[in-house]
Amino acid sequence: MTSARDIMTAGAECAQVGETLVEVARKMRDHGIGALPICGEDNRLHGVITDRDVVVRCLAEGGDPSTSHVRDFAGATPVTVGADDPVEEALRTMTEHGVRRLPVIDGHDLVGIISQADIAQELGDARTGELVEAISAAPANN
């Protein structure tokens, strides 16, 4: 059985709750990514922030990204999958919640991220199509 740990991208960079959106945008640029998990001072996962959050929820609303903080964009309890859960559970969770990126946790520790591309490489076209369809139908999450 292939687990979430087997297909995830390990060593995810985190956005810290006290960072500004400018700092987060620079991290995204420097790492060539469009989303970061949000980690608190306790190193626990508090959510995910995306480049879309920076643009749509801050800039388009007249916010100042140099004074807006990540803590203001952490939503409800983040959707996650356990590191040792089967890939099918990750697919089900992503489909059910309409998310493009899924943080992988081991206990309370963030250990990686699973993306649409990771699912595509592991499960093939038909299953990936189901995921893309579910994400397209869902409100913009991550």
N, C-alpha and C positions, 0 to 999 in steps of 0.2 A: 504494500500500500504506500503510495506516494503521499507525503505529508506537506503541510503548508511550509514547514521549514525547508523542505527539499527544493521548492521552487521560488521562495521569496528572495528579494534582494536584501542581504544582511547589512547591518551597520548603518541604519537610517540616521541621517542628520536630523536633528530636532530644531524646531523653533521654540524658544523659551518664552514663557508667558509674559515676561517683562520687556521683551524686545519690541522695537518699533517695526512698523510695516516696511520701512525703508531697509532696515537691517535684514528682514526676512526676504524681501525682494532681491537683495544682493546675494543672499545664500542660494536662493533659487537660481539666479543667473550663474553664479560661480559653479554650481553643481549640475547645471543643465536640466533642472527639474521644475515641475509646475505645482508641486505640493510638498508640504512638510508636516510631519506629525507635530503636535503641540505638546511639549513636556513642561511640567511644573517644576517648582523647586524641589519637590519630592521625587523627581525623575519619573513620575507616573504620567501616563498618557492622558491628555485633557481634550484631545480632538485632533483635527487636521485643518490646516489653512492652505488655501490654494491661490494661485495667481489670479484666479477669477474673484476670489474674496477681496484681494487687494484692489482690483480695478472696479468691480461692480459694487461691493459693499462699502468701500472707503472712497475712492476717487470720484466715482459717479455720484455719490451722495454728498460731495463737497468736503469730504474729510481730508485731513492733512496726514499723509503717511509718515511724516517725520515725528508726529506727536501721537498718532494712533498706535495702540499697543495690541499685541497678539492676544492678550487675555480677553479683549473685547470681541474677539472672533471665535473663541472656543465655544462650541455649541454644547448640546446635551451630551450625555454619555456617548463616547465614540463607539462606532461599530468596529469590532475586532474579530480575529480568529485566533485560536490557540496554535502554538507552533507545532504541536504534534497531532492536530486535527487533520483529517484527510483533505486532499485537494478538493474533493467534491463538496465538503462543508464550506470551504472558502468560496467556491463558485455559487453555492446556494445562498450564502450570506451576501455576497456582492450583488447577486440577482435580486434577492428579496429587498435589499435596501437601496438598490440603484446607485452603487458607488463604484468608481473607477479604480480606487486605490484602497487597499485593506491593510491596516496595521496588524502585524503579527506579534502576539505577546506570549511570553513564557512566564507564568505566574502573573506578576504585576509589571514585569520588565518588557519594554519594547525591544524586539530582536530583529525586526525587519518589516518590509512592506511587500505586499503582492499587488501587482498591477494587472490591467487587462492583458498586456503583452505576455506576462508570465503565464496567465491562464491559457492564452492562445498557443503558446509553445508546448504546454503540457497536455491540453485536452483537444486540440484540433478545431477545425472550422465550425462544425455544427454546434458544439457546446459554446464556443466563443460567440457565435451568432446569437444564441439565446441571451448571453450576458449583454452584448451590445444593444440588443433590442430592449432589454429591461432597463438599461442605463438611459437609453434615449427617451423612454417613456417616463422616467422618473424626473422630479424637479431637480434642478442643478444642485448636486451635492458636492462631490469632489471628483 
